[in-house]
Amino acid sequence: MSKRLAFLEKLTSEGSKDPFAWYGLANEYSGLGRIDDALATFEKLRALDASYVPQYLMCGQMLVNAKRPAEAKVWLEQGIIACNKAGNTHALGEIQNVLAQLEG
């Protein structure tokens, strides 16, 4: 187990509310091919802070790559809503591109 993974697991298991810690842990799991663990962590992050925009793109892309398009679409569509609320046009464009490729 990598030191980064161990650190992030410890941090989040101790009740950290820092969205970046949860986001980092989800991405670590994703990078290791632990898609279900990553998805569960993204879901915890979404429950903790639904306004944290980066989670939607990364989770959506992970699910696209894992051949889980229906789940990816849900995350990407939720990301569009979060981007609009945050006024984040850059992330909005990225999410819309992934969604268009998924639907096209």
Backbone as CSV, one residue per row, in Angstrom:
resi,resn,N_x,N_y,N_z,CA_x,CA_y,CA_z,C_x,C_y,C_z
1,MET,0.839,-1.181,0.000,0.000,0.000,0.000,0.884,1.244,0.000
2,SER,0.532,2.199,-0.831,1.321,3.422,-0.897,1.119,4.258,0.366
3,LYS,2.121,5.073,0.650,2.025,5.956,1.813,0.887,6.954,1.639
4,ARG,0.704,7.431,0.412,-0.363,8.399,0.154,-1.733,7.772,0.419
5,LEU,-1.932,6.541,-0.073,-3.197,5.851,0.156,-3.426,5.640,1.648
6,ALA,-2.409,5.172,2.352,-2.536,4.939,3.792,-2.859,6.238,4.524
7,PHE,-2.199,7.332,4.144,-2.449,8.619,4.774,-3.884,9.080,4.542
8,LEU,-4.356,8.981,3.301,-5.701,9.435,2.979,-6.767,8.566,3.642
9,GLU,-6.527,7.258,3.697,-7.474,6.375,4.389,-7.539,6.720,5.869
10,LYS,-6.402,7.001,6.477,-6.363,7.352,7.900,-7.087,8.673,8.130
11,LEU,-6.789,9.649,7.291,-7.383,10.979,7.428,-8.904,10.922,7.321
12,THR,-9.402,10.221,6.317,-10.853,10.164,6.123,-11.526,9.286,7.179
13,SER,-10.864,8.227,7.610,-11.468,7.355,8.628,-11.549,8.053,9.976
14,GLU,-10.730,9.073,10.170,-10.766,9.845,11.412,-11.822,10.945,11.364
15,GLY,-12.584,10.990,10.275,-13.695,11.920,10.199,-13.397,13.257,9.549
16,SER,-12.340,13.322,8.767,-12.024,14.579,8.090,-13.202,15.046,7.240
17,LYS,-13.450,16.333,7.298,-14.498,16.944,6.471,-13.881,17.669,5.266
18,ASP,-12.573,17.557,5.104,-11.866,18.217,4.006,-12.204,17.522,2.690
19,PRO,-12.914,18.208,1.785,-13.296,17.556,0.534,-12.094,17.101,-0.281
20,PHE,-10.976,17.809,-0.182,-9.810,17.416,-0.964,-9.255,16.071,-0.507
21,ALA,-9.361,15.763,0.773,-8.899,14.462,1.275,-9.751,13.341,0.700
22,TRP,-11.060,13.534,0.688,-11.967,12.525,0.129,-11.765,12.388,-1.371
23,TYR,-11.591,13.520,-2.044,-11.348,13.538,-3.485,-10.046,12.808,-3.813
24,GLY,-9.023,13.082,-3.033,-7.743,12.418,-3.230,-7.845,10.917,-3.030
25,LEU,-8.561,10.504,-1.996,-8.737,9.081,-1.726,-9.496,8.404,-2.864
26,ALA,-10.553,9.034,-3.337,-11.324,8.464,-4.453,-10.440,8.304,-5.681
27,ASN,-9.620,9.301,-5.957,-8.737,9.221,-7.120,-7.636,8.174,-6.942
28,GLU,-7.167,8.003,-5.719,-6.185,6.933,-5.451,-6.806,5.570,-5.753
29,TYR,-8.002,5.354,-5.240,-8.684,4.092,-5.510,-8.896,3.895,-7.013
30,SER,-9.334,4.942,-7.673,-9.566,4.866,-9.113,-8.289,4.484,-9.853
31,GLY,-7.190,5.116,-9.494,-5.906,4.835,-10.130,-5.433,3.408,-9.911
32,LEU,-5.889,2.811,-8.832,-5.532,1.417,-8.527,-6.518,0.427,-9.146
33,GLY,-7.512,0.954,-9.866,-8.513,0.083,-10.469,-9.570,-0.397,-9.490
34,ARG,-9.618,0.224,-8.331,-10.605,-0.138,-7.304,-11.848,0.737,-7.499
35,ILE,-12.547,0.472,-8.587,-13.641,1.334,-9.037,-14.767,1.411,-8.011
36,ASP,-15.158,0.291,-7.438,-16.254,0.317,-6.462,-15.864,1.091,-5.206
37,ASP,-14.609,0.947,-4.758,-14.138,1.728,-3.609,-14.099,3.213,-3.960
38,ALA,-13.640,3.515,-5.160,-13.590,4.910,-5.603,-14.993,5.498,-5.660
39,LEU,-15.930,4.758,-6.238,-17.301,5.248,-6.353,-17.909,5.484,-4.968
40,ALA,-17.702,4.560,-4.057,-18.220,4.730,-2.699,-17.625,5.974,-2.037
41,THR,-16.358,6.236,-2.309,-15.696,7.410,-1.734,-16.211,8.689,-2.379
42,PHE,-16.396,8.671,-3.700,-17.007,9.833,-4.354,-18.409,10.084,-3.794
43,GLU,-19.165,9.023,-3.532,-20.509,9.182,-2.977,-20.459,9.805,-1.579
44,LYS,-19.471,9.403,-0.771,-19.312,10.011,0.550,-18.953,11.489,0.417
45,LEU,-18.087,11.785,-0.552,-17.706,13.173,-0.791,-18.913,13.997,-1.219
46,ARG,-19.713,13.449,-2.122,-20.907,14.163,-2.586,-21.854,14.441,-1.414
47,ALA,-22.000,13.484,-0.506,-22.852,13.683,0.672,-22.262,14.742,1.600
48,LEU,-20.949,14.782,1.679,-20.251,15.740,2.536,-20.273,17.146,1.945
49,ASP,-20.043,17.232,0.621,-19.946,18.545,-0.028,-20.329,18.423,-1.500
50,ALA,-21.613,18.533,-1.765,-22.113,18.394,-3.136,-21.641,19.522,-4.044
51,SER,-21.140,20.611,-3.475,-20.693,21.744,-4.283,-19.248,21.593,-4.765
52,TYR,-18.560,20.529,-4.353,-17.162,20.325,-4.746,-17.130,19.822,-6.189
53,VAL,-16.992,20.755,-7.122,-17.165,20.507,-8.551,-16.241,19.432,-9.133
54,PRO,-14.953,19.375,-8.796,-14.072,18.411,-9.470,-14.506,16.950,-9.366
55,GLN,-15.221,16.603,-8.321,-15.625,15.210,-8.133,-16.484,14.689,-9.276
56,TYR,-17.294,15.547,-9.847,-18.244,15.096,-10.867,-17.540,14.689,-12.162
57,LEU,-16.587,15.485,-12.582,-15.843,15.157,-13.795,-15.021,13.889,-13.590
58,MET,-14.296,13.825,-12.483,-13.417,12.678,-12.256,-14.206,11.385,-12.079
59,CYS,-15.290,11.437,-11.344,-16.106,10.242,-11.159,-16.765,9.850,-12.477
60,GLY,-17.273,10.833,-13.199,-17.891,10.551,-14.494,-16.915,9.906,-15.468
61,GLN,-15.709,10.465,-15.553,-14.697,9.889,-16.441,-14.309,8.481,-16.007
62,MET,-14.176,8.269,-14.717,-13.833,6.947,-14.206,-14.904,5.934,-14.613
63,LEU,-16.157,6.313,-14.473,-17.249,5.399,-14.805,-17.344,5.164,-16.310
64,VAL,-17.063,6.174,-17.110,-17.009,5.978,-18.569,-15.943,4.948,-18.899
65,ASN,-14.754,5.122,-18.330,-13.643,4.202,-18.595,-13.917,2.795,-18.085
66,ALA,-14.744,2.698,-17.046,-15.100,1.393,-16.477,-16.286,0.763,-17.204
67,LYS,-16.724,1.402,-18.291,-17.850,0.891,-19.097,-19.140,0.846,-18.284
68,ARG,-19.355,1.905,-17.523,-20.569,2.053,-16.723,-21.244,3.372,-17.116
69,PRO,-21.706,3.446,-18.377,-22.190,4.732,-18.910,-23.416,5.305,-18.211
70,ALA,-24.332,4.480,-17.760,-25.538,5.004,-17.103,-25.167,5.739,-15.818
71,GLU,-24.273,5.150,-15.042,-23.827,5.795,-13.806,-23.026,7.052,-14.121
72,ALA,-22.202,6.978,-15.156,-21.402,8.138,-15.558,-22.304,9.303,-15.923
73,LYS,-23.347,9.026,-16.659,-24.268,10.082,-17.102,-24.892,10.791,-15.905
74,VAL,-25.285,10.045,-14.892,-25.878,10.643,-13.693,-24.883,11.604,-13.037
75,TRP,-23.646,11.157,-12.868,-22.627,12.001,-12.237,-22.335,13.241,-13.073
76,LEU,-22.238,13.072,-14.369,-21.938,14.210,-15.236,-23.087,15.219,-15.235
77,GLU,-24.312,14.731,-15.262,-25.461,15.639,-15.225,-25.536,16.385,-13.890
78,GLN,-25.211,15.701,-12.807,-25.173,16.371,-11.511,-24.043,17.403,-11.483
79,GLY,-22.963,17.097,-12.180,-21.842,18.028,-12.273,-22.217,19.305,-12.996
80,ILE,-23.040,19.188,-14.021,-23.503,20.378,-14.745,-24.283,21.288,-13.796
81,ILE,-25.124,20.694,-12.979,-25.892,21.477,-12.010,-24.950,22.172,-11.022
82,ALA,-23.969,21.422,-10.507,-23.013,21.985,-9.549,-22.189,23.109,-10.180
83,CYS,-21.789,22.919,-11.426,-21.015,23.957,-12.124,-21.835,25.220,-12.310
84,ASN,-23.082,25.066,-12.687,-23.955,26.229,-12.874,-24.152,26.985,-11.566
85,LYS,-24.331,26.262,-10.474,-24.491,26.903,-9.161,-23.226,27.652,-8.759
86,ALA,-22.068,27.048,-9.087,-20.783,27.642,-8.703,-20.298,28.688,-9.697
87,GLY,-20.915,28.746,-10.863,-20.446,29.655,-11.906,-19.112,29.219,-12.506
88,ASN,-18.850,27.929,-12.476,-17.579,27.380,-12.954,-17.731,26.967,-14.424
89,THR,-17.472,27.900,-15.320,-17.667,27.633,-16.741,-16.602,26.710,-17.327
90,HIS,-15.392,26.745,-16.770,-14.335,25.860,-17.279,-14.689,24.392,-17.040
91,ALA,-15.019,24.076,-15.806,-15.394,22.697,-15.488,-16.675,22.306,-16.217
92,LEU,-17.580,23.255,-16.369,-18.819,22.983,-17.090,-18.524,22.517,-18.509
93,GLY,-17.627,23.211,-19.179,-17.257,22.821,-20.539,-16.646,21.433,-20.596
94,GLU,-15.789,21.114,-19.643,-15.156,19.792,-19.615,-16.195,18.697,-19.391
95,ILE,-17.088,18.933,-18.466,-18.129,17.944,-18.178,-19.048,17.768,-19.382
96,GLN,-19.421,18.864,-20.007,-20.289,18.787,-21.186,-19.610,18.019,-22.314
97,ASN,-18.302,18.186,-22.479,-17.568,17.442,-23.508,-17.610,15.947,-23.260
98,VAL,-17.380,15.535,-22.021,-17.416,14.109,-21.689,-18.826,13.550,-21.899
99,LEU,-19.813,14.313,-21.467,-21.203,13.886,-21.631,-21.570,13.757,-23.110
100,ALA,-21.128,14.708,-23.919,-21.409,14.657,-25.364,-20.767,13.440,-26.006
101,GLN,-19.550,13.102,-25.609,-18.877,11.914,-26.143,-19.604,10.650,-25.704
102,LEU,-20.101,10.656,-24.492,-20.833,9.505,-23.962,-22.145,9.311,-24.715
103,GLU,-22.812,10.396,-25.012,-24.102,10.317,-25.668,-23.969,10.194,-27.194
104,GLY,-22.826,10.605,-27.728,-22.651,10.634,-29.178,-22.184,9.347,-29.721
